[in-house]
Amino acid sequence: MKITKTQLKQIVLEELKNTMSEMAMDEMAFSVRDIEDAAGDVDKFGDRRRAEQADQTYTKLIAEFRHLVNEMGGTFVVDPQNRIGRTEMQMGMYDPYNRDLAVLYRVLGTEAEKLQNWKGHPKLENNTTALQSNRDKEPVQRLKIQADKIVKKLEQIADYAEEQNNAPGVDSDEPFLSVENANYINDMAQKLRNEWVTSQFGR
């Protein structure tokens, strides 16, 4: 049977209580309450450090995700108002836009603004140089490679959120991303892998 850190700490505290209750009070250098207070202080600072490290990791992962989106076309990939139109399609352009990815992008972008380390990170670009057309060499293959990188980054974000196991964020009682959020991102990543990465991107 697997014992969590919280359960183990509770077992140790109970054992200490039982041991110390058997000792004469005049022989005790500290009380059970002292131990509990000290443990609370240790956990408080430990939890703070973990939350700060998680903040840095989430910032890095989401910034990398945004960078990959920009490398594929930026707004053309996740902005429904700036996607490739019918005229461009008739001229041989490929459409990298995906609705599910656009939803995830907006959700993660909104959440990222809550991160302490987020300020100054990459903005969404209007990257026309990344767009592919039938005049390019192996355009579909290039788009598939870039799309796969984006999906893998989403999976990394989801895996990290699952590892955090609903631990609260910095100065918050709530996690930055919950386990339920992680499951949703993973499900959407799988859908993107099955439907978007394997597509012909509008052709």
GIQUICOR-V141672 format. One record per pair of residues at least 12 apart in sequence whose C-alpha atoms are under 10 Angstrom apart, sorted by the first residue. I is the first residue (numbers start at 1). GAP is how many residues later the second one is. If there is no record, write none. Layout:
[[I;GAP] [I;GAP]]
//
This chain:
[[9;30] [13;19] [13;22] [13;23] [13;26] [14;18] [16;15] [16;16] [16;19] [17;14] [17;15] [17;16] [17;18] [18;14] [20;12] [47;120] [47;121] [47;122] [47;123] [48;120] [48;121] [48;122] [48;123] [49;121] [50;114] [50;117] [50;118] [50;119] [50;120] [51;113] [51;116] [51;117] [51;118] [51;119] [51;120] [51;121] [51;124] [51;125] [52;63] [52;64] [52;65] [52;117] [52;118] [52;119] [53;116] [53;117] [54;61] [54;106] [54;107] [54;110] [54;113] [54;114] [54;115] [54;116] [54;121] [54;122] [55;57] [55;59] [55;60] [55;61] [55;62] [55;63] [55;114] [55;115] [55;121] [56;59] [56;60] [56;61] [56;62] [57;60] [57;100] [57;103] [58;54] [58;57] [58;59] [58;60] [58;99] [58;102] [58;103] [58;118] [58;119] [59;53] [59;54] [59;55] [59;56] [59;57] [59;58] [59;59] [59;60] [59;62] [60;57] [60;58] [60;61] [60;97] [61;92] [61;93] [61;95] [61;96] [61;99] [62;43] [62;46] [62;47] [62;49] [62;50] [62;56] [62;59] [62;60] [62;91] [62;92] [62;94] [62;95] [63;46] [63;49] [63;55] [63;58] [63;59] [63;60] [64;57] [64;58] [64;86] [64;89] [64;90] [65;40] [65;43] [65;57] [65;84] [65;85] [65;86] [65;87] [65;88] [65;89] [65;91] [65;92] [66;39] [66;42] [66;43] [66;55] [66;56] [66;57] [66;58] [66;59] [66;84] [66;87] [67;54] [67;55] [67;56] [67;57] [67;58] [67;83] [68;78] [68;79] [68;81] [68;82] [68;83] [68;85] [69;27] [69;32] [69;36] [69;55] [69;56] [69;58] [69;77] [69;78] [69;80] [69;81] [70;52] [70;53] [70;54] [70;55] [70;56] [70;57] [70;58] [70;60] [71;54] [71;56] [71;57] [71;58] [71;59] [71;60] [71;75] [71;79] [72;24] [72;25] [72;55] [72;56] [72;57] [72;58] [72;59] [72;60] [72;70] [72;71] [72;73] [72;74] [72;75] [72;77] [72;78] [73;22] [73;23] [73;24] [73;51] [73;52] [73;53] [73;54] [73;55] [73;56] [73;57] [73;58] [73;59] [73;70] [74;22] [74;23] [74;49] [74;50] [74;51] [74;52] [74;53] [74;54] [74;56] [74;57] [75;21] [75;22] [75;27] [75;49] [75;50] [75;51] [75;52] [75;53] [76;19] [76;20] [76;21] [76;22] [76;48] [76;49] [76;50] [76;51] [76;52] [76;54] [76;55] [77;18] [77;19] [77;20] [77;21] [77;22] [77;24] [77;25] [77;28] [77;49] [77;50] [77;54] [77;70] [78;18] [78;19] [78;20] [78;21] [78;22] [78;23] [78;24] [78;25] [78;26] [78;27] [78;28] [78;46] [79;18] [79;19] [79;20] [79;22] [79;23] [79;24] [79;26] [79;27] [79;45] [79;47] [80;17] [80;18] [80;19] [80;22] [82;15] [82;44] [83;12] [83;13] [83;14] [83;15] [84;12] [84;13] [84;47] [84;118] [86;116] [88;45] [89;44] [89;45] [89;113] [89;114] [90;113] [91;42] [91;43] [91;44] [92;40] [92;41] [92;42] [92;43] [92;44] [92;111] [93;38] [93;39] [93;40] [93;41] [93;42] [93;43] [93;46] [93;108] [93;109] [93;110] [94;37] [94;38] [94;39] [94;40] [94;45] [94;46] [94;49] [94;106] [94;107] [94;108] [94;109] [95;36] [95;37] [95;38] [95;48] [95;105] [95;106] [95;107] [95;108] [96;35] [96;36] [96;44] [96;47] [96;48] [96;50] [96;51] [96;100] [96;101] [96;103] [96;104] [96;105] [96;106] [97;99] [97;104] [97;105] [98;94] [98;97] [98;98] [98;103] [99;93] [99;97] [100;88] [100;89] [100;91] [100;92] [100;96] [101;49] [101;50] [101;53] [101;87] [101;88] [101;90] [101;91] [101;95] [103;85] [104;50] [104;80] [104;81] [104;84] [104;85] [105;49] [108;49] [108;69] [108;77] [109;14] [109;15] [111;65] [111;66] [112;64] [114;55] [114;56] [114;62] [115;54] [115;55] [115;61] [116;53] [116;54] [130;12] [130;13] [131;12] [132;69] [134;69] [139;61] [139;62] [140;57] [140;58] [140;59] [140;60] [140;61] [140;63] [141;56] [141;57] [141;59] [143;53] [143;54] [143;55] [143;56] [143;57] [143;58] [144;49] [144;52] [144;53] [144;54] [144;55] [144;56] [144;57] [145;52] [146;51] [147;45] [147;46] [147;49] [147;50] [147;51] [148;41] [148;44] [148;45] [148;48] [148;49] [148;50] [149;48] [150;39] [150;42] [150;43] [150;47] [151;34] [151;35] [151;37] [151;38] [151;39] [151;40] [151;41] [151;42] [151;45] [151;46] [152;34] [152;37] [152;38] [152;41] [153;36] [154;28] [154;31] [154;32] [154;34] [154;35] [154;36] [155;27] [155;28] [155;30] [155;31] [155;32] [155;33] [155;34] [155;35] [156;26] [156;29] [156;30] [157;20] [157;25] [157;28] [157;29] [158;19] [158;20] [158;21] [158;22] [158;23] [158;24] [158;25] [158;26] [158;27] [158;28] [158;29] [158;31] [159;20] [159;23] [159;24] [159;26] [159;27] [160;17] [160;19] [160;22] [161;14] [161;15] [161;16] [161;17] [161;18] [161;19] [161;20] [161;21] [161;22] [161;24] [162;15] [162;16] [162;17] [162;18] [162;19] [162;20] [162;21] [163;15] [163;16] [163;19] [164;12] [164;13] [164;14] [164;15] [164;18] [165;12] [165;13] [165;14] [165;15] [165;17] [166;12] [166;13] [166;14] [166;15] [166;16] [167;12]]
//
